[in-house]
Amino acid sequence: HAQKGDLQIFVSTTGSVKPQNRIEIKSPVAGRVEDSLAVEGLHVRKGQILAWMSSTERATLLDAARAKGETELAYWEELYRPTPLVAPLDGDIIARNIEPGQTITASDILFVMSDRLIIEAQVDETDLGRLIVGQKAEITLDAYPETIITGKIDHIAFEAKTVNNVTTYKVDVLPDAAPQFLRSGLTANIRILVANADSVLILPTAALHHENNQTFVLRP
């Protein structure tokens, strides 16, 4: 039977949670980690100190001073200050690879940061024409299927990717508010709202009959 209601059309796809900008933080000096202040999951501000580092020269000097006693050690610790490792931007610590006392080189990755987490979806080329930046989306995670996260399209890639003769485009979906349990790598299901109409006449598909390029509604 016919009835009044709201009609919504979605494009459904899958994806995964990823950092939009993933930044690897390395030490400005080779040497030793004196103190590590940041832990995974911590939100930090640009310029915030993540760790204190000793250059190879400072570490060698302090070890020699330590052998001469606490007074000598305290003198050189005050005179030869450690080097701070600072956050290059606002964001979250998503990996910490160091511990105090660890020897490091200038090429070692000490922390990994992300400015924000997004859901990276792959959309079939047949659906691409219906998508625009800003469209609303609903996200559910396989790990937390009962929670619906709202978001919107933040970016649509200009270059396609072809896998097994299927052409897709990468679409970034930005959550309106990222829940605490959101983690990089989680599998997500995405529904993107591409059209909607409120208070319209809704009919069952089985009631529609097509004949001679015309459409009729069959009565019960």
N, C-alpha and C positions, 0 to 999 in steps of 0.2 A: 504494500500500500504506500501511497505517497504521504510525505510528512515534511514539516518545516524543520530545518536544523542548520547547523554550521558545517561547512565542507572545507576540508584541508587536504592539500596534495603535497606529498613529501618525496624527496629523493633520498633513498636509503643507501648507505655504504658502510664500510668498515675502515678502521685506521688504528693508529697507536699514539700514545702520549709521547711527546718529544719536546726537548727544549727548543724554543724558537731561535735563540742564539746561544750556542754552547761555547763556553770560553774555558780554555785550559790555562791554569795559572802556574807559572814556573818561578823559581827563585832568581832574584837579580844577582845572586852570588853563589858560588859553589862553597860548600862547607858543611855546617851542622845545624839541625833544627834545635833551637834552645827551648821554645815553647810554642804550642799550637793552641790557638784560642777558638777556632771555628770547628763546628761539628756538622755532619750531614743533616740537612733539613733546616739549617739556620738561615734566616733572612738577614742579609747584611746590606749596609749602605756603602756607596762609593767612598773610598778613602778609609774605610774601617780596617783596622789591623787584624789580619788573619793569623799571623804567626810572627815570631821573632827568630831571625837567622844570624848565625855567626859565620863570617867568612872563614876560609881555611886558615888564614893567618891568625884571626882572632881565636879560633878554637884551639890552635896550637899554643898560642900565648897563654890562654886561660888554663890549659892542661898543665903547662909548666909552672904557672903561678900557684895552681892548686896543690902541686907537690911541695911547695914552700910554706903552705899554711893558709888559713882562712883570711888573715890580714892582708897578705900579698894578693890573694884572689880577689878580695873585695876592692882593693885599690885598682887593679886592672879592669875589673868589671865596670867600675865607675868611670874610669878614664877612657876605655875603649868600648863604646856602646854598641849593642847589636843592631842589625839592619831589620827594619820592619817590612813585612810582606803585606801589601794592602790590596783591598778589593778594587778592581778597575771600574766597577759599575754597581748599581743597585741590582740585587737579585738574590737567588737562593744557592746555597752550597749543596750540590747534588753528589759530590764524591770528595772524600778526604783520603789521601794516600800517604800521610806522614804521621810520625810519632816523635815526641821530644827525644833528643839524643841521636836521631837518625842522621846518617851522613848522606848528603845529597849533592848532585851536580846541577849545573845551570840548565841542563836539558830535561831533568826529571819533572814530571807533572805532579805538583803538590796538591792542588785542589782543582775541581771542575765546578764551574758556576753556570747557571742559566738565568737570563733576565726574566723569563716567564715561560710556563709550560703551555703548550698548545696541543691540539689533536690534529695530526697529519693524516688526512684521508685521501684515498685514491678514488676518483670519480670517472666513470666511463664517459667516453667522448659523446655518446648519444644523449647524456644528461647535461653536458657542459653548458649548452645554450640556455638552460633554464636557471643557471646560477649567476648571482651577482654578489659583489662584496657587500656585507651588511645584512644579508638574509639571516633570519633566526634559525637556530639549530637546537636539537635535543641530543644529548650525549648520555649513553649508559656504558659503564665499564663491566667487562666480564667478571672482574673480581668483586664488584659492588653492583649487582644487577638491579637492586631495589631503589637505587638513587638515580634520579634524573638530573643531569647538569645542563643548565641552559647556556647557550653561547651564540656566536654569530660568525659568519665567514669573514676572515681577516685578510686572506690573500688567495688568489687563484693563479696557479702557475701558467706561464706562457709557453712552456716547452712540454711536449708530451713524453710519456714513457710507454714503450711497447714491450709487453711480456706475453709470450705464447700467442702472438698475433692479436692481442687485446690492447687497444690504445686507451690509456688513462691519463688524467691530469691530477697533479697534487693540489689539494685544497687544504688550507690551514684554517681550522676552526678554533676561535679563541673563547674559552669559558668566561662567562660574565663574572663569576667569582670561583676561583679555584679552591676546592675543598682540601682539607688537610691531608686526606688519604691519596691525593693525586700524585702519582709517581711516574717518572720516565720509564717507558717500555710497556706500560699497561695497554692491553687490547681494548679498543672502544668500538661501539656501534653508534653510528651517527644518522640522524634523520634531519634533513634540511627542508624547511618550509618554503616551497616555491610558489604556492598560490593558496588563497583562502577566500571564502565568501561566507558572510554571516546571514542567518535567517533566510535561507533559500529553500526551494522545493527540491526534496531529495527523493529519488526513485530507485528501486532495486534494478540492477543491471539486467536481470531476467525479464523485466517488464518492457524493455526496449526492443523494438522490431524494426529491422532495416529492409527496405524494399524499394527498388527503382530510385535509388539515390535519395530516398526520403526516410525519415525516422518516425515511427509511430509508437505510442504507448498502449500496451495491451491491458485491458481491464481484467480484473480477477474473474 
